[in-house]
């Protein structure tokens, strides 16, 4: 989380170009949205199982990160392609992600209509603390299953969008962490990419995402690792913010 925010900060200052980051989690972890209540998570269970909890800089709902590809995308917004607001930028980024899924053999669906209070379904998904139990504007699904969850943080001069692309969904552990044992039907529609196509490889998925971003935005991505400056700034931010009880448990 600290590295994502650091990269976004440097992009906004024009100290580096727009950046797409792909990464994973070294241990199963929980992230919750910036404005989400920590009470949505069974803290005692996570402590017992040594599952770290972190609050994201972006909004959205909770995610249990296990076998997945996580992405973050940072870009300036004062002018150019991403200057037309949150919904427009969501749609553009999801177009690239949808193209990647198409290259992998999926038939993705992009949600382009906003729900009003009157049109919201009267099911459990609207009350669930889980990111993958609701499909928001601009998000990508396959056969009505949300398989990429995304959230965005915006500043006057830039944005950071973070997203989770699960390979598999650990339904039992997810149910325990988010206290939904009494209603197993909430998890029935949850699927990861390899739940659908077991033969998919992580490198193939990452490559499809890279190529699709290049094609969608007519750019060439240059492979790099975090610089010494990025790593140093991220470590400072991690200590000051993302490892602090005040940040993670503030709501």
C-alpha positions in Angstrom: 0.0 0.0 0.0 2.8 2.4 0.9 4.6 1.7 -2.4 1.4 2.3 -4.4 0.8 5.6 -2.7 4.5 6.6 -3.1 4.5 5.9 -6.8 1.2 7.9 -7.2 2.8 10.8 -5.4 5.9 10.8 -7.6 3.7 10.6 -10.7 1.7 13.6 -9.6 4.9 15.6 -9.1 6.0 14.5 -12.6 9.1 12.9 -11.0 8.2 9.7 -12.9 5.8 8.8 -15.8 2.4 7.1 -15.4 2.9 3.7 -13.8 1.2 0.3 -14.0 2.3 -1.9 -11.1 1.6 -5.7 -10.9 2.3 -7.5 -7.7 1.2 -10.3 -5.3 1.0 -10.9 -1.5 3.7 -12.8 0.3 1.2 -13.9 2.9 -2.6 -14.1 2.9 -3.8 -10.7 3.9 -6.9 -8.5 4.3 -7.3 -5.0 2.9 -10.3 -2.8 3.6 -11.4 0.3 1.9 -10.3 3.7 3.1 -13.8 4.5 4.4 -14.8 1.0 5.5 -15.6 0.1 9.1 -13.0 -2.2 10.7 -15.9 -4.0 12.4 -16.6 -5.7 9.0 -13.6 -7.9 9.7 -13.3 -10.6 12.4 -10.2 -9.1 14.0 -9.9 -11.9 16.6 -9.9 -14.6 13.9 -7.3 -12.7 11.8 -5.1 -12.3 14.8 -5.4 -16.0 15.6 -4.5 -17.0 12.1 -1.8 -14.3 11.7 -3.6 -12.6 8.8 -2.4 -9.0 8.5 -5.1 -6.3 8.0 -4.3 -3.1 6.2 -6.5 -0.1 5.2 -6.1 0.9 1.6 -5.6 4.5 0.4 -8.4 3.8 -2.1 -12.1 3.2 -1.3 -14.3 0.2 -2.0 -14.9 -2.9 0.1 -12.8 -5.6 1.8 -10.7 -8.1 0.0 -9.0 -11.3 1.3 -5.8 -11.4 -0.8 -4.4 -14.9 -1.4 -3.6 -16.2 -4.9 -4.1 -13.2 -7.1 -2.6 -10.5 -9.2 -2.9 -7.1 -7.7 -2.6 -4.0 -9.9 -2.2 -0.3 -9.3 -2.2 2.4 -11.9 -1.0 6.0 -11.3 -1.5 8.9 -13.7 -1.9 12.7 -13.7 -5.4 14.1 -14.2 -5.0 17.8 -14.8 -5.0 17.4 -18.6 -5.1 14.6 -21.1 -6.8 11.2 -21.3 -7.7 11.0 -17.6 -8.9 14.5 -17.0 -12.6 13.8 -17.4 -13.4 12.6 -14.0 -13.7 9.4 -11.9 -16.3 7.5 -13.9 -14.6 8.2 -17.2 -11.2 7.0 -15.9 -12.8 3.9 -14.4 -14.3 3.0 -17.8 -11.0 3.6 -19.6 -8.9 1.5 -17.2 -11.5 -1.3 -17.3 -11.5 -1.2 -21.1 -7.8 -2.2 -20.9 -8.5 -4.9 -18.3 -11.4 -6.2 -20.3 -9.2 -6.5 -23.4 -6.6 -8.5 -21.4 -9.4 -10.9 -20.3 -10.4 -11.3 -24.0 -6.9 -12.1 -24.9 -6.9 -14.9 -22.3 -10.1 -16.4 -23.7 -12.8 -14.9 -21.5 -15.8 -13.0 -22.7 -15.8 -9.9 -20.4 -18.7 -7.6 -19.7 -18.1 -4.0 -18.8 -20.7 -2.3 -16.6 -21.5 1.1 -18.2 -24.8 2.0 -16.5 -24.9 3.5 -13.0 -27.4 2.1 -10.5 -29.8 4.4 -8.7 -31.2 3.7 -5.3 -34.5 2.6 -7.0 -32.7 0.1 -9.2 -30.5 -1.5 -6.6 -31.2 -5.3 -6.2 -32.8 -6.3 -2.9 -30.2 -9.1 -2.3 -27.4 -9.7 0.1 -24.7 -8.2 -2.1 -25.6 -4.6 -1.4 -25.0 -5.2 2.3 -22.0 -7.4 2.0 -18.6 -6.1 3.2 -16.9 -7.9 0.4 -15.6 -6.2 -2.7 -16.5 -9.1 -5.0 -20.2 -9.2 -4.0 -21.1 -6.1 -6.0 -20.4 -4.9 -9.5 -20.0 -1.1 -9.8 -19.9 1.2 -12.8 -16.9 0.5 -15.0 -16.0 -2.8 -13.4 -15.5 -6.1 -15.3 -17.4 -9.3 -14.9 -17.6 -12.7 -16.7 -21.0 -14.5 -16.8 -22.2 -12.0 -14.1 -19.4 -13.0 -11.8 -17.2 -10.1 -10.8 -13.6 -11.2 -11.3 -11.7 -7.9 -11.0 -12.4 -5.6 -8.1 -11.1 -2.0 -8.3 -11.1 1.2 -6.3 -9.7 4.7 -6.9 -8.2 7.5 -4.9 -8.2 10.9 -6.6 -6.3 14.1 -5.9 -6.8 17.4 -7.8 -3.7 16.5 -10.0 -3.8 12.7 -10.2 -5.3 9.4 -9.4 -4.3 6.0 -8.0 -6.5 3.0 -9.0 -5.9 -0.3 -7.2 -7.4 -3.6 -8.2 -7.5 -7.3 -7.3 -7.6 -10.1 -9.9 -8.0 -13.3 -7.9 -6.8 -16.6 -9.4 -8.9 -18.6 -6.9 -11.4 -17.6 -4.2 -10.9 -19.2 -0.8 -14.6 -19.2 0.1 -14.3 -20.9 3.5 -11.6 -18.5 4.8 -13.3 -15.5 3.3 -16.6 -16.4 5.0 -14.8 -16.7 8.4 -12.9 -13.5 8.1 -15.9 -11.4 7.1 -18.4 -13.2 9.4 -20.8 -14.5 6.8 -21.0 -18.1 7.9 -24.8 -17.9 8.3 -25.4 -17.2 4.6 -23.1 -19.4 2.4 -25.2 -18.4 -0.7 -23.3 -15.0 -0.6 -20.2 -16.8 -1.8 -21.7 -19.1 -4.5 -21.0 -16.7 -7.4 -17.5 -15.8 -6.4 -14.9 -17.1 -8.9 -11.2 -16.5 -9.7 -9.6 -16.7 -13.1 -8.2 -20.2 -12.6 -11.5 -21.3 -11.1 -12.8 -20.8 -14.7 -9.7 -21.6 -16.7 -7.4 -23.9 -14.5 -4.6 -23.9 -17.1 -4.0 -20.1 -16.9 -0.5 -19.1 -15.8 0.4 -15.9 -13.8 3.0 -14.8 -16.4 0.4 -15.1 -19.2 -2.1 -13.0 -17.3 0.5 -10.3 -16.5 1.7 -10.3 -20.1 -1.9 -9.9 -21.4 -2.5 -7.0 -19.0 0.7 -5.3 -20.1 0.0 -5.7 -23.9 -3.6 -4.5 -23.4 -2.6 -1.3 -21.6 -0.1 -0.6 -24.3 -2.7 -1.1 -27.0 -5.6 0.7 -25.2 -3.5 3.8 -24.4 -1.1 3.7 -27.3 2.0 3.6 -25.1 5.0 1.4 -24.5 5.5 0.2 -21.0 9.1 -0.2 -19.7 9.7 -2.9 -17.2 11.3 -1.7 -14.0 11.6 -2.4 -10.3 11.1 0.2 -7.6 14.0 2.6 -7.4 16.0 3.3 -4.3 14.1 6.6 -3.9 10.7 4.9 -4.3 11.6 2.1 -1.8 13.0 4.6 0.8 9.9 6.8 0.6 7.6 3.8 0.8 9.4 2.5 3.9 8.9 5.9 5.6 5.2 5.9 4.6 4.8 2.3 5.7 6.1 3.1 9.2 4.2 6.4 9.6 0.9 5.2 8.2 0.3 1.7 7.0 1.7 -0.1 10.0 0.0 2.2 12.4 -3.0 1.2 14.5 -4.4 4.7 14.1 -4.7 4.4 10.3 -5.8 0.8 10.0 -8.4 0.8 12.8 -9.5 4.5 12.5 -13.1 3.6 11.6 
